[in-house]
């Protein structure tokens, strides 16, 4: 280790001479007062402004982007072309300023843990999808099945993936049929910011026990650019991506496109041998256009996306059955998202979002192992969502109230076991919420003090039957000045989830019609600290779940969703990051200890007091980024502990823990009239042989080469 | 540096693994062989042996005797001839041949990709027949050379199989959409007849009295109207039947009655006139308090006991519950995951 530190110090001194000094002064745009503790996020780290409202740091290369944010202000993204002094004016949440330039980024979470990653070219180079980035957050666990385009779902804190809300440009994009969001559909090439939230966030009315992932594309302040990215790997995946951005006064237009092809071939280890499998071919095309206009007191952005994906489903591998999967799934999706923010003279802010999406899905199973008859199942979904929020902020108090409405419809046809079924079902759901945040209750004139937050929400759904439920959440945080920068917080929330279309459909196949909503009561307490040199967050959570829905096998192939009456999930999350040599070395680490157990008492049930399936007790991830002039290296390690895949935790049905290491090295260089970067990434560097899901062996080592061109 | 030490400590903690136990080898004399399906796609089928004399059950006897190798994926049926067991391991596309003196594997019959052996009947030390669920076929097996003698097309998704009067009877389940039995010549595989009965025939019971009894589970529509059909093995005519709601499934003969399960429990049927008693002799909730599903049924003619398989919630180890002929519970023993087949084994009856 000493040698490593010596090496790091040497790198720092060598690199420091190549870096450029940046000074950022952050001020209130209405009063011109200095803003203390404003956060400045850039790809290599994070800084906070000092008591003078100033932060000084170095960046290795230009151009680069920074995001400046503060709890009570709208965030801004700034494009830095060279070294120098920058004055950034942030607009208070409650004021109306002409020609507002804000990002879609929410300010930090006072009452829970959160994380945010600015997606830059390096991340785009080293990731195949956003799951690598999400693994850097504590409390997350990603299930995947192997293969380039295989389903990847995220869950938090031992709950199911249906409980994790995934937002894109502020609109929920969990699939209308399954309630899941497939992370493999979301490439870093198509988004600008990735955020994670645990616990409750009264600032934006979020109180889901299952956590939230937010993706944002088409930021207001993104500079004009033309970016081309090409990627090829040793398993013959090839992808190309294009991003065009043109800013014209108060307008912007951004186009993103990506094409991915792969034979879905990879090596794996099973039954004592290294084997190769090749699922049905992956072809993924995505195309999006976003356009925005800011004028006087109004911001409007429209986002259109088309995607077409055909992908081989990875078949499982068991004794004497190493057959390739010939099953294909296909989806064709169109999505429209409209965001509008209006700032009234009175200080009110109205946020309106509308989305309309439609998907055509098919499952083709030529071997008819899942689908009888024609071997095909077709489904179409349509989804309309409207949400409107009114915010008012004044002197440390922020109130907001809103409505959301969703109409989803599913049409399905195909043969599942008993007979041909043609189903058309729809659901109308909605909710009303009130949020309140009271900052600096006792010490308004200082940076310390007590903050309180409150969320009340009522939700309604008409399927499978008309039901309304209430949720309430409250949070307190305390930031004593004498312990600055530490913040202590505690929250309690009650929230609910209605069954998805799929859960109700499959439950009914075997006469089980009593599927009910899930309810979670969550307590959380934590400590966090953010400084210019490090971030630290420790939180304890305790979730009592009533009616958790779990898919359980039922006669051979088919699985049926059931309510497990009572579960308890509790644990500890620790995350830390540091930039010991700003602009040169950034380190991040997180650890999650989780105990998610079935608490449904029954003398005959050996699952009582046992861990829920696929919930590792331990998860560790480490991330290091080292920049040396034009050269950059990134190391990602992720360890997940052993997991059971049967409810009674029989030791014969236990998957070993695994450690996966990805390593990348790249170089930035001028090429013709562009700033280019080339990088080599080795996925699964140590050739770990592992399962995330039983019988789905994961790929062995893979090499990927990426070339990025930013045309000048 | 403290941070690095802390992280190292974390790795030491999380790297500990619990060793997997290996069950002791059992040499059976008289007992129950239970084939535990495991969970589809999880490669965790297993065999439990229950020694009637000692009252001890041993799980994972196959993997314990075979260097820890799993039995495979979704072992669905077993038949015993002499001291050899033949196990249809559906999703591993193989028939595992097991020496019941040692539980060591004597080899496999590889059914090939998509072979999906579902249920089998062994008629001699040399010959057996097996249904292939996904290829819609029935195969005659050469058990010595571990090969397929002939194959014949069946209806959709064949499951139950039995042999009588030189014919092979196959239940075409269609996963609920089919309502026929196909009959084949054992010598050459020529189809002799298709017999129309109720929907979703899955289980065939042979009393060796000139009739076979076909249990039709019916469709999964909330009512689950199925029934039991009595087939004359010479005339190939359904001579009598009884309709039963609640998706009837598992079945076996006692000395005097045919027992059939449905969603309510175990019912007794008088085979001569095919009348069913109105009350279950064993309620489903007694066997399985979680879902009320009885997953296997067998009769021990020596101890005069009814054996019922409880899969619990299908994702934990199950159990076999023993009942007397009046339906009174007399005991139970733990099994592996999803006990789907029970064979009463005695070296010499």
Interface residues (C-beta under 8 A of the other chain):
Chain A: X1 X5 X316 X318 X319 X320 X321 X323 X367 X368 X369 X372 X373 X415 X417 X418 X419 X420 X509 X510 X511 X552 X553 X554 X556 X557 X562 X576 X578 X589 X591 X602 X604 X605 X606 X607 X613 X617 X618 X620 X622 X639 X641 X642 X645 X646 X647 X648 X650 X651 X652 X653 X654 X656 X657 X694 X695
Chain B: X1 X3 X4 X7 X10 X11 X13 X14 X15 X17 X18 X19 X20 X21 X37 X39 X40 X41 X42 X43 X44 X46 X60 X63 X69 X70 X71 X72 X73 X74 X76 X89 X90 X91 X92 X93 X94 X108 X110 X113 X114 X134 X156 X157 X174 X175 X176 X177 X200 X219 X220 X221 X222 X224 X263 X289 X290 X310 X312 X313 X314 X315 X316 X317 X337 X338
